Amino acid sequence: FKNIALCVSDMASYKIFIKSAFSENNIPYFLDSKTKLMQTSFAEFLVSLLDFLEYKDVEDFFIHVKSGFINVDIIDLYSLENYIKKYNIKGYMLKSNFKSADENVESTRNILAAPIFSLLTTIKKAKSTEQYGESILEYLRDLEVDKNIEDFSILLEERGELEASLIFSQVFDKIINIIHQSCLSFKGSVVD
């Protein structure tokens, strides 16, 4: 099947029929269509991180950590969210230990918040846009986001979702390249 291509003039009109026919007949397929970079979950993951770093809004924190790119137990994550809502915890309060929280909530807070606040400290010290970008890339490496995306991409491929698998891997590569290019383009520029 790898040597067969089906070309249509209007993918939007035929997409549902193609998916249905190929799936029913167990034929692996890939639908090549444009996906806007900002409409991807990885872009949302990165934008919510940048928003949290700027505004310290807990909603941005949860959009970021719930994105699926950070290895954390989902039950522990929702326990942390419930605790934060119950005690009306805001921004920088995430940095401090939760004294009345159970061990799982405190551990999850530390696993999720410590790297973000460490990144915040690092970028505040950044004297150039290059250092700023490199700090974000280091944050992503430390969280092993690339490995998580690769694992998820493989899982999607094994489930026959070739299009989603390809999109995931391409989006990550493109965004990392954008950060690298930004670092090079603004090399020597000072961060205010």
N, C-alpha and C positions, 0 to 999 in steps of 0.2 A: 504493500500500500504506500510505501514511501515515495514511489515514483509517479504517483497520480496527483494531479492538481485539478481542482474544480474552480473555475473563474466565473464570477457573476458580476453584473453591472451595479447591483444595489444590495450589498451585504445585509443591510438592515431588514430588507424585505424577505430575504431567503434564509436568514440565519436560523430561525426557529425550525424550519422544515429540514434544513441540512442536519442540524443537531439531532433532531428526532429520528430521521432516517438512518443516519450513521450509528447512533446509539442502539436503536432497535436491532440492527444487523451486526452489532459488535465490531464495527469497523473503527479503528483509531483514527482520529482526525484532529486537525488544528485549523481554527478559523483565524486568519490574519486580519485583524481590524485594529484601528487606532484606538488607544486608550489614553486619555489625558493623564499626564503624570500626576497632577494634583488630585486626581480622583482615585488614587490607589491608597491602600491601607498603609504602605510604607511611608508615603508622603505625609499622610495624616500623623503617623508615628513621629516623624521628624518635625513637622510643623508644630505639633502639640508640645514637643520638648522645647522648641525655641520659644513658644508662647509662655510656657511655664517659667523658663529662665528669665523672661522679660517681665511677666506680670505676677508670678507666684500664685496663680489661680489653681485651686485644688481640682477643678473640673478639667483643666488642661493636663494636670498630673495623671488623672484617671484615664483620660483619652489615651495618653502616652503609654501607661503601663498595661492597659487592657487590650492594646493593639495586637497582642499575640507574638510580639518579637522578643519578649523578655521571658525567660524561663521562670515561672512562678506558679505555684499551685493555685488554681482558680478559686477554690474554697477559701484559702487563706487570703487571696486578693479581695474577695467579697466581704470577708470578716473585717479586713482593714478598712474597706470603704464604709461599712456599717458603723464601725467605731468612730471614724472621722466625722461622719454625718451626725452621729449621736452627740458627740462632744464639740461639734462645730469648730473643728480644727481647720485653720487657714494657713496658707503659704509657708512661711518660715517655721511655723509650729511643727511641720512635718520633720524638721531636722532634729528636734529634741525627742528624747525617750518618752514613751507613753507609760507613765508610772503605774496607772491603774489597768493597763491592758494585759491580756493574757500573753503567754510566751509566743504563741503563733502570730498574733497581731504585731507584737513588737519586733519579732524576727522578720516578718514580711515588710514592715515599715523600713527597717534597716536595709534589707536587701534591695528595696526599690528606691528609697529616698537618698541613701548615702552616696551612690554613684552620681545622682543628679546634682546634689549639693556640692560634691567634689568637683564636678564639671563646672558648676557655677563659680566656685572659688577660682578654678583654673582660668576660666575665660575673663573673669574680672581682672586677673593679673596679666592677661594677654596684651601685648603692646602693639601687635599688628594683626591684620585680618588673617594672615597666614597662620599665626599661632591660634587664633580663634577657630579657624577651620580644622586645623590639626587636632585641637582639643576635642572637637565633636567627633572626628574620626576615631580618636583614641577611645572615647566613650563607647562608640559602637563596637569597636574591637574588644574592649573589656567585657562587654555584655555578650559577646559572641553572636551578635546579630546576624553576621554573614553565615555562620554555621546553622543558626535557627532557620534562616530563609532557605538555605540549601536543603536542609532536612525536610522542610515543609514542601518545597518544590518537588523533591523526590516523591514524597507521599502523594501529592497531587498527580504526578505522572503515573504512579502505580495505580491510582484510582481511575486512570484514563482521562484525567482532566488536563490534557496537554496544553491547551490554551492558557489556562490559569497558571500552570507550572512555568511556562515560558514567560508570561507577564511578570510573575514574581521575581524571577531571576534577572530579567532585563531591567526592571524598575530599580532594583537595588543597585545594579551596576551603573545605571545612568545617574542616579542620585549621587553615588560615591564619586563618579567622574565629574559631576557638576561641582561638588565640594572641592575636589582637587583642582579643577580649572579655576574656580574662584580664588583659591589660595595662590595659584600662579598669576592670575590676572591682577590681583590686588597686592601682590608681593611688595612688601615695604610700606604699604598703606598703614596708617596709624588708626587704632580703634579708639573712639571717644568714650 
